[in-house]
Amino acid sequence: MNHQGIVSPVIADIRTGMKRGKIVSVDDAIRVIRDGDTVALDGFIGSLAPNELMLGLERRFLATGEPKNLTLLFASGIGDGRDQGVNHLAHEGLLRRVIAGHWGLIPKLQKLAFEEKIEAYNFPQGVIARLFRDIAAHVPRTITRVGLGTFADPRDRGGRINAVTTEDLVEVISFDNKEYLAYKTLPVQVALLRGTTADMDGNITMEKEALTLEVLSAAMAAKNSGGFVIVQVERIAERRALDARRVKIPGILVDCVVVAKPENHWQTYGTPYNPAYSCEFRVPATTIEPLALDERKIIARRVAFELQPNMVVNLGIGMPEGVANVANEEGILDYLTLTAEAGTIGGIPAGGMDFGTASNVDCLIDMHFQFDYYDGGGLDLACLGMAQMDSHGNVNVSKFGPKLAGCGGFIDISQTAKKVVFAGTFTAGASELAVADGRLKIIRDGAARKMIRDVEQITFSGPTARRGSQQISYVTERCVFALAPDGVELLEIAPGVDLERDILARMDFQPLIRNLRTMDERIFKPAPMGLKEDLLSIPINERLVYDPATNIFFVNFEGLAVKSAAEIEAIRSRVSEICAPLGRRVKTIVNYDNFSIAPELEDDYVRMVKYVVSKYYSDVTRYTTSAFLRMKLGDELKKRHLAPHIFQTKEEARQALEKKG
C-alpha cells in the first residue's frame, strides 16, 4: 500500500512554503498506519526499542480495532521474554503476518504463531538486516548462502513456522555452480524507530543509544517504498543545532517525531542509562566475579582452550557468555577482540537484558556492517549455544515443541566463522554434578536427552559444514565432540566420567571413537588454569625455522619457559626432524630474549644443546637483551666447552655469523 498523497500537517504548510515542526503526539503519529501495512521495527532486546510507539499502536488498536492485518518485519528480538517490546502488539486481528529474526523474547507472539492465528516466518537476523538495505534500493531479492541446509532453506521449511504460513519467501538459485538462497524483499509502508535527539526538521542523533542497528536502512526502506518514518526521541533541539556528523537519520527521511516518556525510553530493558554503553566515555573495568565451578564454568573453561592471541570472537547469549568471565579470570581478555552481532567491536560484552551492548568498545557500527564482516569470514571463532545435537552434526537452538526461540544471528554466525564451538550441557533438566580433586562425578542426570538421532529443527547444518573448511566442535561438561568428514567424533572425556554409563548410554546415536583422550584436569580444579601462559606460548614447531636460501636455521626461544625434561626432548626431536634430512650442517641464530628454565633442568638443557650443535650446526650465534641471562647462560655453555659468547641483539648475532661464514 502506497502512502504518497496523504496530506500530513507535519510535512509542510503549502500556503507559506515553510516547513512546520515534525514534532507530534504519539497518537497523531500512529494514525498514519493503515490496515494491511507492512511495519518495520528496529531494536535489539531493549536497545533502540521504540516502546512509546509500540504502546501507542497497541492503545489505538484496543480502543478502535484499527489498524488491522499488519505485517511486522524486524531483525532482532525486541522484548524481555514477558510483556515488553513487540509483545505489546500480540493481539489477534492487529497482525496478519510476522517476519522476524528472533522469537525467543516475544512469547505472546509465539502463542499467536503456534495457535495459527498469524502467518509467521523466522529468517536469519543478518539476512533481515540486509533485507532493509535491499528494500531501500528496490532490489528484488537478498541473495546469500546464509541459511543453506537449515530450516530457512525452502527444501526444508523456508523459514515458515506454522501450517497457515504458505507463501514461499525464499528460493534456491545458482551462480557459478554454487547454490544461494534468494530472500524476497517487500515494500515497507511504515518504520517505527528511535533516536536520542531530534531537531525541528526531523534530523535524528543517537548519542545516548547503546546501538545504532538498522535505523538508517529501515528509514530508507520505508521512504523509498512511499511510506512513513516515525521516530521516538527523548529530547528536541532547535533547527540546525545538531552536529551534522552525529546525525544518523537525516530529516529528509523522517515524517513524524514523538517525544517519549522517560519510562518508555530506557537505554536497555535492564538499564535506564549507562554512559559506557553509548561510548560517552570509558569507565574503569570492574572486576568480573569468577564463576562457581559448576557445569557452566567447566564448559566455558574448555571453550577457552580454543582461544588464540588476536582472535576476533563472537560469544552467543546464554552459556557462551561464561567464556568472557573465564577469559577475564585467566587474564587473557586483552589479547582478544570480542564482538557482538549488534555492532560492538572490542570492549566487555554485557549479558542478560543488556546483551548486545558492551562497555569500553573500540568501535560501534551498524548491525548490517557487522554481518557483512561476519559473512565474509571475518570471525576467527564463534562460541554459540547448543540445545540439541544429532548424529549428522546438526544443531538446534530455534524450536522445541511449543517453544519457539528463533535463530537470531545463529545461522549467519555459525555458517561463516572459521572455527565454531557449540557449548551446552550434555542433558537438559535438573541435574546434579560434583567436582573434586580434578574429577567430575555425575550424581543425577537431566531428564531430557540433547544428543539425539535427528534434531527437531536444523539451525546449523552439519552436512553443509562438512563440505566447507570450518572447524566445528561441540563442548559439554563431560565430553567434547568434533565434526569429522565421516561423522560426529567423540574426542575427549572428563576425568572421572564413565564412557558407557555417563555418555554412550545417554545418547541416541553412536559417535565415532578413534583417539579418545582425557579433558585437561585443570578445567576441574578451583585454581586458575594458567591459560595466559599457554595462550602466549609459541609451539616448538613454530619456533624453529630453516631458510634454505641462506642455510640459516632460526631458533626463536623468546618468552619460552622450559619446565620439564619432556620439553627439552621436544626441542631436540624437532631440531632433528628439520636438520637431519638436509644432509649438511646449518648456520644457526638463537634468540634467548625472556628465556627461562627451571634450575634443576639446566644440565639436561645444555647437554641437549651440545648434542644438536655437534650433530647439525656449522656455526651458532646467540643473543638476548638480558645481561643476566647472557652471563648465566654463557657460563653454563663455557663449562661444557661450547661457544660461550651471547650477543645483545639479533643484528649483532647475524653479523657475527656472516663473519664466520
Buried (B, 14 or more C-beta within 10 A) or exposed (E): EEBEEEEBEBBEEEEEEEBBBBBBEBEBBBBBBBEBBBBBBBBBBBBBBBBBBBBBBBBBBEEEEBBBBBBBBBBBBBBBBEEBBBBBBBBEBBBBBBBBBBBBBBBBBBBBBBEEBBBBBBBBBBBBBBBBBBBBEEEEBBBBBBBBBBBBBBEBBBBBBBEBBEEEBBEEEEEEEEBBBBBBBBBBBBBBBBBBBBBBBBBBBBBBBBBBBBBBBBBBBBBBBBBBBBBBBBEBBEEEEBEEEEBBBBBEBBBBBBBBEEEBBBBBBBBEBBEBBBBEEEEEBEEBEEBEBEBBBBBBBBBBBBBBEEBBBBBBBBBBBBBBBBBBBBBBBEBBBBBBBBBBBBBBBBBEBBBBBBBBBEEBBBBBEBBBBBBEEBBBBBBBBBBBBBBBBBBBBBBBEEEBBBBBBBBBBBBBBBBBBBBBBBBBEEBEBEBEEBBBBBEEBBEEBBBBEEBBBBBBBBEBBBEEEBBBBBBBBBBBBBBBEEBBBBBBBBBBBEBEEBBBEBBEBEBEEEEEEEBBBBBBBEEBBEBBBBBEBEEBEEBBEBEEEBBBBBBBBBBBEBEEBEBBEBBBEBBBEBBEEEEEBBBBBBBBBBBEBBEEBBEBBBEBBBEBBEEBBBBBBBBBBBEEBBEBBBEBBEEEEBBBBBBEEBEBBBEBBEEEE
